[in-house]
Amino acid sequence: MVLGATGSRRDERALIQALKRGDEKAFRGLVADQHKSMLAFARTFLRDPAAAEEAVQDTWLALISGLAKFEERSSIKSWTFAVLANIARTKAKRNGRSVSFTDMGYNDPAVDPDRFLGDGSWLSPPGRWSEINPERIVGGRQLLAHAMSVLETLPPNQRAVVTLRDIEGLSPEEVCTILQVSEANHRILLHRGRSRIRATLEDLMGKA
């Protein structure tokens, strides 16, 4: 269940009410759904795995203590990631390793934007993907795994934006609020992160 991307508003409200009632099963389900992605997000701020895990644990504690005051003006996923970002950012500053989300990394090579449509898809998709068959399904899984590995190599600011938009399904407005960046910076970081991932996938498919 990815509430920010696929869950209905009704489902989310039911979950929030269950959490506010202290429903342990609901809380365990939420942790199972989000803990792994939260940990990956925390590591965009904190390189030390132990520090990232601590930030996530602190976020769960903050969620439990703050649920009564949660006014549902945002999705619970957006709220949780915002709390995590604040906690991780504070820990990073304390350790002297804060990440600058205003650094656009203009020296980082990107793919020509004219090669993609407005929605970010390929202008000319590779021909070998024109038919659905078992080989394509297996290849798709391999490409997804490769894309995830490339995501880990992106600069922290790009990785955070791509993670929240393309994996967690949050809106541009939610991402800007969580990361405290402008809409313009968000667009640049998202484009550059997506471009690097697409470039490596295109290269991989071209060699197949």
DOFI-501455 format. One record per residue (C-alpha): residue number from 0; residue in one letter; x, y, z. Coordinates in Angstrom, 1 decimal. Layout:
N
{NUM,a,{X,Y,Z}}
...
end
This chain:
208
{0,m,{0.0,0.0,0.0}}
{1,v,{1.6,3.2,-1.2}}
{2,l,{-0.8,5.9,0.1}}
{3,g,{0.9,8.8,-1.5}}
{4,a,{0.6,7.2,-4.9}}
{5,t,{-2.3,4.7,-5.1}}
{6,g,{-4.3,4.7,-1.8}}
{7,s,{-7.6,6.5,-1.9}}
{8,r,{-8.4,9.4,0.4}}
{9,r,{-11.0,7.2,2.2}}
{10,d,{-8.4,4.5,2.8}}
{11,e,{-6.0,7.0,4.2}}
{12,r,{-8.5,8.6,6.5}}
{13,a,{-9.4,5.1,7.8}}
{14,l,{-5.7,4.4,8.5}}
{15,i,{-5.2,7.7,10.3}}
{16,q,{-8.2,7.1,12.5}}
{17,a,{-6.8,3.6,13.3}}
{18,l,{-3.4,5.0,14.1}}
{19,k,{-5.0,7.7,16.4}}
{20,r,{-6.9,4.9,18.2}}
{21,g,{-3.6,3.2,18.9}}
{22,d,{-4.2,0.3,16.5}}
{23,e,{-1.0,-1.7,16.7}}
{24,k,{-1.8,-3.7,13.6}}
{25,a,{-2.2,-0.5,11.6}}
{26,f,{1.0,0.9,12.8}}
{27,r,{2.9,-2.3,12.0}}
{28,g,{1.5,-2.2,8.5}}
{29,l,{2.6,1.4,8.1}}
{30,v,{6.1,0.6,9.2}}
{31,a,{6.2,-2.4,6.9}}
{32,d,{5.1,-0.2,4.0}}
{33,q,{7.4,2.8,4.5}}
{34,h,{10.4,1.9,6.7}}
{35,k,{12.6,0.7,3.8}}
{36,s,{11.9,3.7,1.6}}
{37,m,{12.3,6.1,4.6}}
{38,l,{15.7,4.6,5.4}}
{39,a,{16.8,5.1,1.8}}
{40,f,{15.6,8.7,1.9}}
{41,a,{17.3,9.3,5.2}}
{42,r,{20.6,8.2,3.6}}
{43,t,{20.4,11.1,1.2}}
{44,f,{21.2,13.3,4.3}}
{45,l,{23.2,10.9,6.4}}
{46,r,{25.9,8.6,4.9}}
{47,d,{26.3,6.6,8.1}}
{48,p,{23.7,3.8,8.0}}
{49,a,{23.4,3.8,11.8}}
{50,a,{22.7,7.5,11.8}}
{51,a,{20.1,7.1,9.0}}
{52,e,{18.4,4.2,10.9}}
{53,e,{18.4,6.4,14.1}}
{54,a,{16.7,9.2,12.1}}
{55,v,{14.0,6.8,10.9}}
{56,q,{13.4,5.5,14.4}}
{57,d,{13.2,9.0,15.7}}
{58,t,{10.6,9.8,13.0}}
{59,w,{8.4,6.9,14.0}}
{60,l,{8.5,8.1,17.6}}
{61,a,{7.6,11.6,16.5}}
{62,l,{4.8,10.2,14.4}}
{63,i,{3.3,8.4,17.4}}
{64,s,{3.6,11.4,19.7}}
{65,g,{2.3,13.8,17.1}}
{66,l,{-0.6,11.9,15.6}}
{67,a,{-3.2,13.5,17.9}}
{68,k,{-2.2,16.9,16.5}}
{69,f,{-2.1,15.8,12.8}}
{70,e,{-4.7,17.9,11.0}}
{71,e,{-4.7,15.9,7.7}}
{72,r,{-3.8,18.9,5.6}}
{73,s,{-1.3,16.7,3.8}}
{74,s,{-1.1,12.9,3.2}}
{75,i,{0.4,10.9,6.1}}
{76,k,{3.2,9.9,3.8}}
{77,s,{4.1,13.5,3.0}}
{78,w,{3.9,14.4,6.7}}
{79,t,{6.1,11.5,7.6}}
{80,f,{8.7,12.3,5.1}}
{81,a,{8.7,16.0,6.1}}
{82,v,{9.3,15.0,9.7}}
{83,l,{12.1,12.6,8.6}}
{84,a,{13.7,15.3,6.5}}
{85,n,{13.8,17.7,9.4}}
{86,i,{15.2,15.1,11.8}}
{87,a,{17.8,13.9,9.3}}
{88,r,{18.8,17.4,8.3}}
{89,t,{19.3,18.3,12.0}}
{90,k,{21.5,15.2,12.5}}
{91,a,{23.5,16.0,9.4}}
{92,k,{24.2,19.6,10.5}}
{93,r,{25.2,18.3,13.9}}
{94,n,{27.7,16.0,12.2}}
{95,g,{28.9,18.7,9.9}}
{96,r,{27.7,16.9,6.8}}
{97,s,{24.6,18.8,5.7}}
{98,v,{23.4,18.4,2.1}}
{99,s,{22.8,21.5,0.0}}
{100,f,{19.6,21.1,-1.9}}
{101,t,{20.2,24.4,-3.7}}
{102,d,{23.4,23.1,-5.3}}
{103,m,{22.2,22.3,-8.8}}
{104,g,{25.4,20.6,-9.9}}
{105,y,{25.6,22.3,-13.3}}
{106,n,{28.9,20.5,-14.0}}
{107,d,{27.1,17.2,-13.9}}
{108,p,{26.5,16.0,-17.5}}
{109,a,{22.8,15.5,-18.4}}
{110,v,{20.9,14.1,-21.4}}
{111,d,{19.7,16.6,-24.0}}
{112,p,{16.1,17.3,-22.9}}
{113,d,{15.0,17.5,-26.6}}
{114,r,{15.4,13.7,-26.6}}
{115,f,{12.3,13.3,-24.4}}
{116,l,{8.7,14.2,-24.4}}
{117,g,{7.1,16.7,-22.0}}
{118,d,{6.2,13.9,-19.6}}
{119,g,{9.7,12.6,-19.5}}
{120,s,{9.3,9.6,-21.7}}
{121,w,{11.6,8.7,-24.7}}
{122,l,{10.9,10.6,-27.9}}
{123,s,{11.9,7.5,-29.9}}
{124,p,{11.6,4.4,-27.7}}
{125,p,{14.1,1.6,-28.4}}
{126,g,{12.8,-0.8,-31.0}}
{127,r,{13.4,-3.9,-29.0}}
{128,w,{10.6,-2.8,-26.6}}
{129,s,{8.0,-2.7,-29.2}}
{130,e,{6.5,-6.1,-28.4}}
{131,i,{5.4,-7.7,-25.1}}
{132,n,{7.0,-11.1,-24.6}}
{133,p,{8.7,-13.0,-21.8}}
{134,e,{12.1,-11.7,-22.7}}
{135,r,{10.8,-8.1,-22.4}}
{136,i,{9.3,-8.8,-19.0}}
{137,v,{12.5,-10.3,-17.7}}
{138,g,{14.4,-7.4,-19.3}}
{139,g,{12.1,-4.9,-17.6}}
{140,r,{12.9,-6.4,-14.2}}
{141,q,{16.6,-6.2,-15.0}}
{142,l,{16.3,-2.6,-16.1}}
{143,l,{14.4,-1.7,-13.0}}
{144,a,{17.1,-3.2,-10.8}}
{145,h,{19.7,-1.3,-12.8}}
{146,a,{17.8,1.9,-12.5}}
{147,m,{17.6,1.5,-8.7}}
{148,s,{21.3,0.9,-8.6}}
{149,v,{22.0,4.0,-10.6}}
{150,l,{19.7,6.0,-8.3}}
{151,e,{22.0,5.2,-5.5}}
{152,t,{24.9,6.9,-7.4}}
{153,l,{23.1,10.2,-7.9}}
{154,p,{24.1,13.3,-6.0}}
{155,p,{22.1,13.4,-2.7}}
{156,n,{19.9,16.3,-3.8}}
{157,q,{19.0,14.7,-7.1}}
{158,r,{18.5,11.3,-5.4}}
{159,a,{16.1,12.8,-2.9}}
{160,v,{13.9,14.5,-5.5}}
{161,v,{13.8,11.5,-7.8}}
{162,t,{13.0,9.2,-4.8}}
{163,l,{10.1,11.3,-3.6}}
{164,r,{8.6,12.0,-7.0}}
{165,d,{9.2,8.8,-8.9}}
{166,i,{9.3,6.1,-6.2}}
{167,e,{7.1,7.6,-3.5}}
{168,g,{4.7,9.3,-5.9}}
{169,l,{4.6,12.6,-4.1}}
{170,s,{3.5,15.8,-5.8}}
{171,p,{5.9,18.6,-6.8}}
{172,e,{4.4,20.8,-4.1}}
{173,e,{4.9,18.1,-1.5}}
{174,v,{8.5,17.6,-2.5}}
{175,c,{9.3,21.3,-2.4}}
{176,t,{7.9,21.5,1.1}}
{177,i,{9.7,18.5,2.3}}
{178,l,{13.1,19.5,0.9}}
{179,q,{12.6,23.2,1.3}}
{180,v,{13.5,24.0,-2.3}}
{181,s,{11.9,26.2,-4.9}}
{182,e,{9.7,24.8,-7.7}}
{183,a,{12.5,25.8,-10.2}}
{184,n,{15.2,24.0,-8.2}}
{185,h,{12.9,21.0,-7.9}}
{186,r,{12.4,20.8,-11.7}}
{187,i,{16.2,21.1,-12.4}}
{188,l,{17.1,18.4,-9.9}}
{189,l,{14.4,16.1,-11.1}}
{190,h,{15.3,16.5,-14.7}}
{191,r,{19.0,16.0,-14.1}}
{192,g,{18.4,12.9,-11.9}}
{193,r,{16.0,11.4,-14.4}}
{194,s,{18.4,12.2,-17.3}}
{195,r,{21.3,10.4,-15.7}}
{196,i,{19.2,7.3,-15.0}}
{197,r,{17.8,7.3,-18.5}}
{198,a,{21.2,7.7,-20.1}}
{199,t,{22.5,4.6,-18.3}}
{200,l,{19.4,2.6,-19.2}}
{201,e,{19.6,3.7,-22.9}}
{202,d,{23.3,2.8,-23.0}}
{203,l,{22.5,-0.6,-21.4}}
{204,m,{19.7,-1.3,-23.9}}
{205,g,{21.8,-0.2,-26.8}}
{206,k,{24.3,-2.9,-25.9}}
{207,a,{21.7,-5.6,-25.5}}
end
